[in-house]
Amino acid sequence: MSLRESPEPCADIGATAAAVPPPIAPLISGRNGRLLHQSLEAIRHADRWHGDLPVLLLDRCWLRLKIVPVQELAAHLPPDCSREAPELVLYRSLLAQGHTAHEAEQLCWLDFGMEACRQAQLRFWQQQERGNQGWTLPTYLELLQQYRRRVEAGSERPLPLLVLARQGEPAASARHQLVWLGPEQA
């Protein structure tokens, strides 16, 4: 099994082969091995970028491998978008322009309403407490961009495998890991 390190790792997700947990080995046998082989074949025969290209999700607790079409990845593993709420984007922009926190808040209330701003902040802080395992909107978009660039490059087409963080780990330390599997194993 070839594990490839991404030359430009996703923003918040560890992408090194050394960081890959030991449960990768069971992928090469049984049902998981067949799914892996099927996915590597699909990426090898892809003639262009499209939404049906596979992304592999590995549940480390149960050693279950799941194939998800790239177009359905956000539905199966929703990225944390709480930081990108328009209310919070405007607030950060106003702070960057030199407004005080109080002024920025007042201007946001004028544009969106007090309740909408309060809800955006609440969702953001709840998500921070729950943890997002490093799976944020920018990280998700970076994965898509890397995957597309690699497919369109043509020659080498590694397959993305997201090793999901274990449930129950402290939110601060539990992070999904991105591993690129080499196509030469197909």
CYANA upper distance limits for C-alpha pairs under 8 A (distance plus 0.5 A):
  1 MET  CA     28 ILE  CA      7.83
  1 MET  CA    181 LEU  CA      8.28
  1 MET  CA    182 GLY  CA      8.35
  1 MET  CA    185 GLN  CA      7.13
  2 SER  CA    181 LEU  CA      6.39
  2 SER  CA    182 GLY  CA      5.77
  2 SER  CA    184 GLU  CA      8.43
  2 SER  CA    185 GLN  CA      7.48
  3 LEU  CA     17 ALA  CA      6.48
  3 LEU  CA    179 VAL  CA      7.28
  3 LEU  CA    180 TRP  CA      6.59
  3 LEU  CA    181 LEU  CA      5.36
  3 LEU  CA    182 GLY  CA      6.55
  4 ARG  CA     16 THR  CA      8.28
  4 ARG  CA     17 ALA  CA      6.97
  4 ARG  CA    158 PRO  CA      8.16
  4 ARG  CA    179 VAL  CA      7.21
  4 ARG  CA    180 TRP  CA      5.48
  4 ARG  CA    181 LEU  CA      6.09
  4 ARG  CA    182 GLY  CA      6.48
  5 GLU  CA      9 PRO  CA      8.39
  5 GLU  CA     15 ALA  CA      6.69
  5 GLU  CA     16 THR  CA      5.56
  5 GLU  CA     17 ALA  CA      6.14
  5 GLU  CA    179 VAL  CA      7.17
  5 GLU  CA    180 TRP  CA      6.76
  6 SER  CA     15 ALA  CA      6.77
  6 SER  CA     16 THR  CA      7.60
  6 SER  CA    179 VAL  CA      7.96
  6 SER  CA    180 TRP  CA      7.03
  9 PRO  CA     13 ILE  CA      7.83
  9 PRO  CA     14 GLY  CA      7.68
  9 PRO  CA     15 ALA  CA      6.02
 10 CYS  CA     14 GLY  CA      7.88
 10 CYS  CA     15 ALA  CA      7.52
 10 CYS  CA    139 THR  CA      6.25
 10 CYS  CA    142 GLU  CA      6.40
 10 CYS  CA    143 LEU  CA      6.70
 10 CYS  CA    178 LEU  CA      8.08
 11 ALA  CA    138 PRO  CA      7.90
 11 ALA  CA    139 THR  CA      5.91
 11 ALA  CA    142 GLU  CA      7.78
 12 ASP  CA    134 GLY  CA      5.57
 12 ASP  CA    135 TRP  CA      7.71
 12 ASP  CA    139 THR  CA      6.87
 13 ILE  CA    134 GLY  CA      6.18
 13 ILE  CA    135 TRP  CA      7.74
 13 ILE  CA    139 THR  CA      7.92
 13 ILE  CA    175 ARG  CA      7.16
 13 ILE  CA    176 HIS  CA      6.51
 13 ILE  CA    177 GLN  CA      5.74
 13 ILE  CA    178 LEU  CA      6.66
 14 GLY  CA     19 ALA  CA      7.45
 14 GLY  CA    175 ARG  CA      8.20
 14 GLY  CA    176 HIS  CA      7.85
 14 GLY  CA    177 GLN  CA      5.48
 14 GLY  CA    178 LEU  CA      6.69
 15 ALA  CA     19 ALA  CA      7.67
 15 ALA  CA    177 GLN  CA      6.39
 15 ALA  CA    178 LEU  CA      5.30
 15 ALA  CA    179 VAL  CA      6.00
 15 ALA  CA    180 TRP  CA      8.45
 16 THR  CA     20 VAL  CA      7.34
 16 THR  CA    178 LEU  CA      8.29
 16 THR  CA    179 VAL  CA      7.33
 17 ALA  CA    179 VAL  CA      7.21
 19 ALA  CA    177 GLN  CA      8.37
 20 VAL  CA     24 ILE  CA      7.87
 20 VAL  CA    163 VAL  CA      8.44
 20 VAL  CA    177 GLN  CA      7.75
 20 VAL  CA    179 VAL  CA      7.88
 23 PRO  CA     27 LEU  CA      8.35
 23 PRO  CA     60 ARG  CA      7.11
 23 PRO  CA     63 LEU  CA      7.41
 26 PRO  CA     32 ASN  CA      7.80
 26 PRO  CA     33 GLY  CA      8.23
 26 PRO  CA     63 LEU  CA      7.97
 27 LEU  CA     32 ASN  CA      5.45
 27 LEU  CA     33 GLY  CA      5.56
 27 LEU  CA     36 LEU  CA      7.52
 27 LEU  CA     65 LEU  CA      8.10
 28 ILE  CA     32 ASN  CA      7.06
 28 ILE  CA     33 GLY  CA      4.69
 28 ILE  CA     34 ARG  CA      8.34
 28 ILE  CA     36 LEU  CA      7.89
 29 SER  CA     33 GLY  CA      4.92
 29 SER  CA     34 ARG  CA      7.87
 30 GLY  CA     34 ARG  CA      7.02
 31 ARG  CA     35 LEU  CA      6.80
 32 ASN  CA     36 LEU  CA      6.54
 32 ASN  CA     64 ARG  CA      7.65
 32 ASN  CA     65 LEU  CA      6.26
 33 GLY  CA     37 HIS  CA      6.57
 34 ARG  CA     38 GLN  CA      6.54
 35 LEU  CA     39 SER  CA      6.65
 35 LEU  CA     65 LEU  CA      8.02
 35 LEU  CA     66 LYS  CA      8.35
 35 LEU  CA     67 ILE  CA      7.79
 36 LEU  CA     40 LEU  CA      6.66
 37 HIS  CA     41 GLU  CA      6.64
 37 HIS  CA    185 GLN  CA      8.44
 37 HIS  CA    186 ALA  CA      6.28
 38 GLN  CA     42 ALA  CA      6.72
 39 SER  CA     43 ILE  CA      6.81
 39 SER  CA     54 PRO  CA      6.56
 39 SER  CA     67 ILE  CA      8.03
 39 SER  CA    159 LEU  CA      8.19
 40 LEU  CA     44 ARG  CA      6.58
 40 LEU  CA    159 LEU  CA      7.17
 40 LEU  CA    183 PRO  CA      6.45
 40 LEU  CA    185 GLN  CA      7.97
 40 LEU  CA    186 ALA  CA      5.76
 41 GLU  CA     45 HIS  CA      6.67
 41 GLU  CA    186 ALA  CA      6.09
 42 ALA  CA     46 ALA  CA      6.65
 42 ALA  CA     53 LEU  CA      7.65
 42 ALA  CA     54 PRO  CA      7.96
 43 ILE  CA     53 LEU  CA      7.07
 43 ILE  CA     54 PRO  CA      7.76
 43 ILE  CA    151 VAL  CA      8.47
 43 ILE  CA    157 ARG  CA      7.09
 43 ILE  CA    158 PRO  CA      8.23
 43 ILE  CA    159 LEU  CA      7.46
 43 ILE  CA    183 PRO  CA      8.19
 44 ARG  CA    157 ARG  CA      7.14
 44 ARG  CA    183 PRO  CA      7.07
 44 ARG  CA    186 ALA  CA      8.12
 46 ALA  CA     53 LEU  CA      8.28
 46 ALA  CA    151 VAL  CA      8.36
 48 ARG  CA    151 VAL  CA      7.22
 48 ARG  CA    152 GLU  CA      6.82
 49 TRP  CA     53 LEU  CA      7.95
 49 TRP  CA    148 ARG  CA      6.57
 49 TRP  CA    151 VAL  CA      6.56
 49 TRP  CA    152 GLU  CA      6.92
 51 GLY  CA     69 PRO  CA      6.80
 51 GLY  CA     70 VAL  CA      5.84
 51 GLY  CA     71 GLN  CA      5.04
 51 GLY  CA     72 GLU  CA      8.46
 52 ASP  CA     69 PRO  CA      5.17
 52 ASP  CA     70 VAL  CA      6.51
 52 ASP  CA     71 GLN  CA      6.96
 53 LEU  CA     69 PRO  CA      5.89
 53 LEU  CA     70 VAL  CA      6.15
 54 PRO  CA     67 ILE  CA      6.51
 54 PRO  CA     68 VAL  CA      6.09
 54 PRO  CA     69 PRO  CA      5.15
 54 PRO  CA     70 VAL  CA      6.29
 54 PRO  CA    159 LEU  CA      8.04
 54 PRO  CA    160 PRO  CA      8.49
 55 VAL  CA     67 ILE  CA      6.32
 55 VAL  CA     68 VAL  CA      5.74
 55 VAL  CA     69 PRO  CA      6.52
 55 VAL  CA     70 VAL  CA      6.31
 55 VAL  CA     73 LEU  CA      8.00
 55 VAL  CA    159 LEU  CA      7.36
 55 VAL  CA    160 PRO  CA      5.99
 55 VAL  CA    161 LEU  CA      6.67
 55 VAL  CA    162 LEU  CA      8.19
 56 LEU  CA     65 LEU  CA      7.17
 56 LEU  CA     66 LYS  CA      6.19
 56 LEU  CA     67 ILE  CA      5.30
 56 LEU  CA     68 VAL  CA      6.75
 56 LEU  CA    159 LEU  CA      8.29
 56 LEU  CA    160 PRO  CA      6.76
 56 LEU  CA    161 LEU  CA      5.06
 56 LEU  CA    162 LEU  CA      6.62
 57 LEU  CA     65 LEU  CA      6.21
 57 LEU  CA     66 LYS  CA      5.61
 57 LEU  CA     67 ILE  CA      6.96
 57 LEU  CA     68 VAL  CA      7.87
 57 LEU  CA    161 LEU  CA      6.34
 57 LEU  CA    162 LEU  CA      5.42
 57 LEU  CA    163 VAL  CA      6.60
 57 LEU  CA    164 LEU  CA      7.35
 58 LEU  CA     63 LEU  CA      7.02
 58 LEU  CA     64 ARG  CA      6.20
 58 LEU  CA     65 LEU  CA      5.09
 58 LEU  CA     66 LYS  CA      6.92
 58 LEU  CA    161 LEU  CA      7.62
 58 LEU  CA    162 LEU  CA      6.66
 58 LEU  CA    163 VAL  CA      5.32
 58 LEU  CA    164 LEU  CA      6.38
 59 ASP  CA     63 LEU  CA      5.91
 59 ASP  CA     64 ARG  CA      5.71
 59 ASP  CA     65 LEU  CA      6.98
 59 ASP  CA    163 VAL  CA      7.04
 59 ASP  CA    164 LEU  CA      5.96
 59 ASP  CA    165 ALA  CA      8.23
 59 ASP  CA    166 ARG  CA      8.17
 60 ARG  CA     64 ARG  CA      7.57
 60 ARG  CA    163 VAL  CA      7.28
 60 ARG  CA    164 LEU  CA      6.89
 60 ARG  CA    165 ALA  CA      7.72
 60 ARG  CA    166 ARG  CA      6.91
 61 CYS  CA    166 ARG  CA      6.75
 61 CYS  CA    167 GLN  CA      8.39
 68 VAL  CA     72 GLU  CA      6.91
 68 VAL  CA     73 LEU  CA      6.64
 68 VAL  CA     76 HIS  CA      8.16
 69 PRO  CA     73 LEU  CA      6.93
 70 VAL  CA    144 LEU  CA      8.43
 72 GLU  CA     76 HIS  CA      6.91
 73 LEU  CA     77 LEU  CA      6.32
 73 LEU  CA     78 PRO  CA      7.95
 74 ALA  CA     78 PRO  CA      5.02
 74 ALA  CA     79 PRO  CA      6.89
 79 PRO  CA    132 ASN  CA      8.16
 79 PRO  CA    135 TRP  CA      5.80
 79 PRO  CA    136 THR  CA      5.22
 79 PRO  CA    137 LEU  CA      5.72
 79 PRO  CA    140 TYR  CA      7.00
 80 ASP  CA    127 GLN  CA      8.00
 80 ASP  CA    132 ASN  CA      6.69
 80 ASP  CA    135 TRP  CA      6.77
 80 ASP  CA    136 THR  CA      4.96
 80 ASP  CA    137 LEU  CA      6.34
 81 CYS  CA     85 ALA  CA      7.42
 81 CYS  CA    136 THR  CA      6.73
 81 CYS  CA    137 LEU  CA      5.88
 82 SER  CA    120 ALA  CA      7.66
 82 SER  CA    123 ARG  CA      6.72
 82 SER  CA    124 PHE  CA      5.38
 82 SER  CA    127 GLN  CA      7.67
 83 ARG  CA     88 LEU  CA      7.17
 83 ARG  CA     89 VAL  CA      8.00
 83 ARG  CA    124 PHE  CA      6.61
 84 GLU  CA     88 LEU  CA      7.20
 84 GLU  CA     89 VAL  CA      6.54
 84 GLU  CA    137 LEU  CA      8.36
 85 ALA  CA     89 VAL  CA      6.69
 85 ALA  CA    120 ALA  CA      6.91
 86 PRO  CA     90 LEU  CA      6.58
 87 GLU  CA     91 TYR  CA      6.70
 87 GLU  CA    108 CYS  CA      6.92
 87 GLU  CA    112 PHE  CA      7.36
 87 GLU  CA    116 ALA  CA      8.11
 87 GLU  CA    117 CYS  CA      6.27
 87 GLU  CA    120 ALA  CA      7.14
 88 LEU  CA     92 ARG  CA      6.63
 88 LEU  CA    117 CYS  CA      8.11
 88 LEU  CA    120 ALA  CA      7.45
 88 LEU  CA    121 GLN  CA      7.84
 89 VAL  CA     93 SER  CA      6.62
 90 LEU  CA     94 LEU  CA      6.60
 90 LEU  CA    108 CYS  CA      7.36
 91 TYR  CA     95 LEU  CA      6.81
 91 TYR  CA    104 ALA  CA      6.11
 91 TYR  CA    105 GLU  CA      7.08
 91 TYR  CA    108 CYS  CA      6.88
 92 ARG  CA     96 ALA  CA      6.67
 93 SER  CA     97 GLN  CA      6.78
 94 LEU  CA     98 GLY  CA      7.13
 94 LEU  CA     99 HIS  CA      6.16
 94 LEU  CA    104 ALA  CA      6.03
 95 LEU  CA     99 HIS  CA      5.49
 95 LEU  CA    100 THR  CA      6.83
 95 LEU  CA    101 ALA  CA      7.06
 95 LEU  CA    104 ALA  CA      6.86
 99 HIS  CA    103 GLU  CA      6.36
 99 HIS  CA    104 ALA  CA      6.35
100 THR  CA    104 ALA  CA      6.59
101 ALA  CA    105 GLU  CA      6.59
102 HIS  CA    106 GLN  CA      6.73
103 GLU  CA    107 LEU  CA      6.68
104 ALA  CA    108 CYS  CA      6.66
105 GLU  CA    109 TRP  CA      6.69
106 GLN  CA    110 LEU  CA      6.86
107 LEU  CA    111 ASP  CA      6.92
108 CYS  CA    112 PHE  CA      6.39
108 CYS  CA    113 GLY  CA      7.61
108 CYS  CA    114 MET  CA      8.31
108 CYS  CA    117 CYS  CA      7.53
109 TRP  CA    113 GLY  CA      4.81
109 TRP  CA    114 MET  CA      5.22
109 TRP  CA    117 CYS  CA      7.07
110 LEU  CA    114 MET  CA      8.26
112 PHE  CA    116 ALA  CA      6.54
112 PHE  CA    117 CYS  CA      7.12
113 GLY  CA    117 CYS  CA      6.93
114 MET  CA    118 ARG  CA      6.64
115 GLU  CA    119 GLN  CA      6.58
116 ALA  CA    120 ALA  CA      6.69
117 CYS  CA    121 GLN  CA      6.78
118 ARG  CA    122 LEU  CA      6.57
119 GLN  CA    123 ARG  CA      6.58
120 ALA  CA    124 PHE  CA      6.66
121 GLN  CA    125 TRP  CA      6.69
122 LEU  CA    126 GLN  CA      6.50
123 ARG  CA    127 GLN  CA      6.58
124 PHE  CA    128 GLN  CA      6.77
125 TRP  CA    129 GLU  CA      6.75
126 GLN  CA    130 ARG  CA      6.67
127 GLN  CA    131 GLY  CA      6.25
127 GLN  CA    132 ASN  CA      7.30
128 GLN  CA    132 ASN  CA      7.69
129 GLU  CA    171 ALA  CA      7.93
130 ARG  CA    171 ALA  CA      6.87
131 GLY  CA    171 ALA  CA      5.21
131 GLY  CA    172 ALA  CA      7.21
132 ASN  CA    136 THR  CA      7.35
132 ASN  CA    171 ALA  CA      7.93
132 ASN  CA    175 ARG  CA      8.26
133 GLN  CA    165 ALA  CA      7.14
133 GLN  CA    171 ALA  CA      7.37
133 GLN  CA    172 ALA  CA      8.23
133 GLN  CA    173 SER  CA      8.36
133 GLN  CA    174 ALA  CA      5.96
133 GLN  CA    175 ARG  CA      4.47
133 GLN  CA    176 HIS  CA      6.01
134 GLY  CA    139 THR  CA      8.00
134 GLY  CA    175 ARG  CA      5.95
134 GLY  CA    176 HIS  CA      6.89
135 TRP  CA    139 THR  CA      6.47
135 TRP  CA    140 TYR  CA      7.08
135 TRP  CA    175 ARG  CA      8.33
135 TRP  CA    176 HIS  CA      7.50
136 THR  CA    140 TYR  CA      6.61
137 LEU  CA    141 LEU  CA      6.59
138 PRO  CA    142 GLU  CA      6.55
139 THR  CA    143 LEU  CA      6.76
140 TYR  CA    144 LEU  CA      6.92
141 LEU  CA    145 GLN  CA      6.65
142 GLU  CA    146 GLN  CA      6.58
143 LEU  CA    147 TYR  CA      6.52
144 LEU  CA    148 ARG  CA      6.54
145 GLN  CA    149 ARG  CA      6.57
146 GLN  CA    150 ARG  CA      6.61
147 TYR  CA    151 VAL  CA      6.71
147 TYR  CA    159 LEU  CA      8.48
147 TYR  CA    160 PRO  CA      7.96
148 ARG  CA    152 GLU  CA      6.53
149 ARG  CA    153 ALA  CA      6.51
150 ARG  CA    154 GLY  CA      7.42
150 ARG  CA    156 GLU  CA      7.41
150 ARG  CA    157 ARG  CA      6.17
150 ARG  CA    158 PRO  CA      7.80
151 VAL  CA    156 GLU  CA      8.07
151 VAL  CA    157 ARG  CA      5.98
153 ALA  CA    157 ARG  CA      8.44
156 GLU  CA    182 GLY  CA      8.48
156 GLU  CA    183 PRO  CA      7.38
157 ARG  CA    182 GLY  CA      7.75
157 ARG  CA    183 PRO  CA      6.40
158 PRO  CA    180 TRP  CA      5.99
158 PRO  CA    181 LEU  CA      5.70
158 PRO  CA    182 GLY  CA      5.24
158 PRO  CA    183 PRO  CA      5.75
159 LEU  CA    180 TRP  CA      5.85
159 LEU  CA    181 LEU  CA      5.48
159 LEU  CA    182 GLY  CA      7.14
159 LEU  CA    183 PRO  CA      7.47
160 PRO  CA    178 LEU  CA      7.24
160 PRO  CA    179 VAL  CA      6.43
160 PRO  CA    180 TRP  CA      5.22
160 PRO  CA    181 LEU  CA      6.87
161 LEU  CA    178 LEU  CA      6.29
161 LEU  CA    179 VAL  CA      5.63
161 LEU  CA    180 TRP  CA      6.59
161 LEU  CA    181 LEU  CA      7.49
162 LEU  CA    176 HIS  CA      7.00
162 LEU  CA    177 GLN  CA      6.10
162 LEU  CA    178 LEU  CA      5.21
162 LEU  CA    179 VAL  CA      6.90
163 VAL  CA    176 HIS  CA      6.12
163 VAL  CA    177 GLN  CA      5.53
163 VAL  CA    178 LEU  CA      6.86
163 VAL  CA    179 VAL  CA      8.03
164 LEU  CA    175 ARG  CA      7.82
164 LEU  CA    176 HIS  CA      5.13
164 LEU  CA    177 GLN  CA      7.10
165 ALA  CA    169 GLU  CA      8.33
165 ALA  CA    174 ALA  CA      5.84
165 ALA  CA    175 ARG  CA      5.65
165 ALA  CA    176 HIS  CA      5.25
165 ALA  CA    177 GLN  CA      7.98
166 ARG  CA    174 ALA  CA      7.22
169 GLU  CA    173 SER  CA      7.46
169 GLU  CA    174 ALA  CA      6.08
170 PRO  CA    174 ALA  CA      6.52
